[in-house]
Amino acid sequence: MDMVQQTIVWAAFCLAALGLALWRPGAGRRALGIFFIVMAVGINVVFVLAAPDRFVDLGTSAPLLPPYEWVFQHVIAKAPAVFGLLVASFEITMGLLMITGGQWGSLGLLGGIVFLLVIAPLGPWTVPNLIMAAALGVILLRDPRLPSSLRGVSSSLQTRDGSTLV
């Protein structure tokens, strides 16, 4: 599968995740938490075991921001297996937090958003991560299990005098 096809398939998956987040935030939170764990083990741990140097390729083959290539060549290339295990550990932790829900789930959702935003510039095939980050943001703002202070943000934005901005 070439890069364009991979990007289209990934974008379709991310759109489906966004749809699930809009339709059933609780189910979306659990599904994406599981997805984070599966990706950590299925991609990052497998890379560490089979070809740790592929981590360097991820950031040097077609980065959208020039600093990414430098970081991957000069920092990550020194210990790609360690980097891969750190990334996998972070993803597993965020996935478990998402599944947990509540305030810990909020932390997992925020961590997942940050992670997806950080890796989005790795190349054209990772740009759909922005859609997945939006799905996590929707869940963060709409899931009834999350603190009511967060849910209120999604319903409307109000000024101090009570007038609505949106």
QUILINJO-V572009 format. One record per residue. RES is the residue in one letter. SS is DSSP state (~ for helix, > for strand, _ for the rest). PHI is phi in degrees with one decimal (NA if undefined). NEAR is the number of other ideal C-beta (glycine too) atoms within 8 Angstrom. Layout:
# QUILINJO-V572009
res:RES ss:SS phi:PHI near:NEAR
res:RES ss:SS phi:PHI near:NEAR
This chain:
# QUILINJO-V572009
res:M ss:_ phi:NA near:4
res:D ss:_ phi:-81.4 near:5
res:M ss:~ phi:-62.2 near:9
res:V ss:~ phi:-65.4 near:6
res:Q ss:~ phi:-63.3 near:8
res:Q ss:~ phi:-59.7 near:10
res:T ss:~ phi:-65.4 near:12
res:I ss:~ phi:-65.4 near:8
res:V ss:~ phi:-63.2 near:9
res:W ss:~ phi:-65.6 near:11
res:A ss:~ phi:-62.7 near:11
res:A ss:~ phi:-63.5 near:8
res:F ss:~ phi:-63.1 near:9
res:C ss:~ phi:-64.5 near:13
res:L ss:~ phi:-64.9 near:9
res:A ss:~ phi:-63.6 near:8
res:A ss:~ phi:-63.9 near:15
res:L ss:~ phi:-64.5 near:13
res:G ss:~ phi:-60.7 near:8
res:L ss:~ phi:-63.2 near:12
res:A ss:~ phi:-62.5 near:16
res:L ss:~ phi:-73.2 near:8
res:W ss:~ phi:-79.9 near:6
res:R ss:_ phi:-139.3 near:7
res:P ss:~ phi:-56.4 near:12
res:G ss:~ phi:-63.1 near:10
res:A ss:~ phi:-66.4 near:8
res:G ss:~ phi:-62.7 near:15
res:R ss:~ phi:-61.0 near:17
res:R ss:~ phi:-65.8 near:10
res:A ss:~ phi:-62.5 near:10
res:L ss:~ phi:-73.8 near:17
res:G ss:~ phi:-62.3 near:16
res:I ss:~ phi:-62.6 near:10
res:F ss:~ phi:-59.5 near:10
res:F ss:~ phi:-58.7 near:14
res:I ss:~ phi:-66.1 near:12
res:V ss:~ phi:-62.3 near:8
res:M ss:~ phi:-66.2 near:10
res:A ss:~ phi:-60.1 near:16
res:V ss:~ phi:-76.8 near:11
res:G ss:~ phi:-73.3 near:7
res:I ss:~ phi:-109.3 near:8
res:N ss:~ phi:-68.5 near:13
res:V ss:~ phi:-66.8 near:12
res:V ss:~ phi:-62.4 near:9
res:F ss:~ phi:-58.5 near:12
res:V ss:~ phi:-59.5 near:11
res:L ss:~ phi:-77.4 near:5
res:A ss:~ phi:-96.4 near:6
res:A ss:_ phi:-156.2 near:5
res:P ss:_ phi:-58.5 near:9
res:D ss:_ phi:-66.8 near:8
res:R ss:~ phi:-63.9 near:10
res:F ss:~ phi:-62.3 near:13
res:V ss:~ phi:-66.1 near:12
res:D ss:~ phi:-60.6 near:8
res:L ss:~ phi:-57.1 near:10
res:G ss:~ phi:-98.6 near:14
res:T ss:~ phi:-115.4 near:9
res:S ss:_ phi:-75.6 near:7
res:A ss:_ phi:-161.1 near:7
res:P ss:_ phi:-65.8 near:13
res:L ss:_ phi:-85.8 near:10
res:L ss:_ phi:-124.0 near:6
res:P ss:~ phi:-54.1 near:6
res:P ss:~ phi:-60.3 near:6
res:Y ss:~ phi:-61.2 near:12
res:E ss:~ phi:-61.5 near:10
res:W ss:~ phi:-61.7 near:8
res:V ss:~ phi:-60.8 near:10
res:F ss:~ phi:-68.0 near:15
res:Q ss:~ phi:-73.0 near:11
res:H ss:~ phi:-105.2 near:7
res:V ss:_ phi:-114.2 near:7
res:I ss:~ phi:-66.9 near:12
res:A ss:~ phi:-62.7 near:9
res:K ss:~ phi:-72.2 near:5
res:A ss:_ phi:-154.5 near:6
res:P ss:~ phi:-62.2 near:12
res:A ss:~ phi:-67.2 near:8
res:V ss:~ phi:-63.4 near:7
res:F ss:~ phi:-59.4 near:10
res:G ss:~ phi:-60.8 near:14
res:L ss:~ phi:-68.7 near:11
res:L ss:~ phi:-64.9 near:8
res:V ss:~ phi:-63.5 near:10
res:A ss:~ phi:-61.4 near:13
res:S ss:~ phi:-62.0 near:9
res:F ss:~ phi:-62.9 near:11
res:E ss:~ phi:-62.2 near:14
res:I ss:~ phi:-62.6 near:12
res:T ss:~ phi:-61.4 near:10
res:M ss:~ phi:-64.3 near:14
res:G ss:~ phi:-62.4 near:17
res:L ss:~ phi:-64.0 near:11
res:L ss:~ phi:-64.6 near:14
res:M ss:~ phi:-58.9 near:16
res:I ss:~ phi:-63.1 near:12
res:T ss:~ phi:-61.7 near:9
res:G ss:_ phi:78.8 near:11
res:G ss:~ phi:62.0 near:9
res:Q ss:~ phi:-66.1 near:7
res:W ss:~ phi:-64.9 near:9
res:G ss:~ phi:-62.7 near:17
res:S ss:~ phi:-60.8 near:12
res:L ss:~ phi:-62.9 near:9
res:G ss:~ phi:-63.2 near:17
res:L ss:~ phi:-64.1 near:15
res:L ss:~ phi:-62.9 near:9
res:G ss:~ phi:-61.9 near:12
res:G ss:~ phi:-64.4 near:15
res:I ss:~ phi:-61.4 near:12
res:V ss:~ phi:-59.9 near:8
res:F ss:~ phi:-57.2 near:11
res:L ss:~ phi:-64.8 near:13
res:L ss:~ phi:-67.6 near:10
res:V ss:~ phi:-68.8 near:6
res:I ss:~ phi:-88.9 near:9
res:A ss:~ phi:-57.0 near:12
res:P ss:~ phi:-80.1 near:9
res:L ss:~ phi:-62.1 near:12
res:G ss:_ phi:176.1 near:11
res:P ss:~ phi:-58.4 near:8
res:W ss:~ phi:-72.2 near:10
res:T ss:~ phi:-101.4 near:11
res:V ss:_ phi:-59.6 near:10
res:P ss:_ phi:-60.4 near:12
res:N ss:~ phi:-57.3 near:12
res:L ss:~ phi:-63.8 near:10
res:I ss:~ phi:-68.5 near:12
res:M ss:~ phi:-64.2 near:13
res:A ss:~ phi:-62.6 near:13
res:A ss:~ phi:-63.1 near:9
res:A ss:~ phi:-61.7 near:15
res:L ss:~ phi:-64.5 near:14
res:G ss:~ phi:-64.2 near:10
res:V ss:~ phi:-60.5 near:14
res:I ss:~ phi:-62.0 near:14
res:L ss:~ phi:-57.2 near:13
res:L ss:~ phi:-88.2 near:10
res:R ss:~ phi:-115.3 near:11
res:D ss:_ phi:-67.3 near:13
res:P ss:_ phi:-66.4 near:7
res:R ss:_ phi:-80.0 near:8
res:L ss:_ phi:-83.8 near:13
res:P ss:_ phi:-55.0 near:8
res:S ss:~ phi:-60.9 near:6
res:S ss:~ phi:-63.7 near:6
res:L ss:~ phi:-78.5 near:11
res:R ss:~ phi:-61.7 near:13
res:G ss:~ phi:-62.6 near:8
res:V ss:~ phi:-64.3 near:8
res:S ss:~ phi:-76.6 near:8
res:S ss:~ phi:-77.9 near:5
res:S ss:_ phi:-172.9 near:7
res:L ss:_ phi:-107.1 near:7
res:Q ss:> phi:-119.7 near:8
res:T ss:_ phi:-84.9 near:8
res:R ss:_ phi:-63.7 near:4
res:D ss:_ phi:-84.7 near:4
res:G ss:_ phi:94.3 near:5
res:S ss:_ phi:-75.3 near:6
res:T ss:> phi:-93.7 near:7
res:L ss:_ phi:-84.1 near:7
res:V ss:_ phi:-113.8 near:4
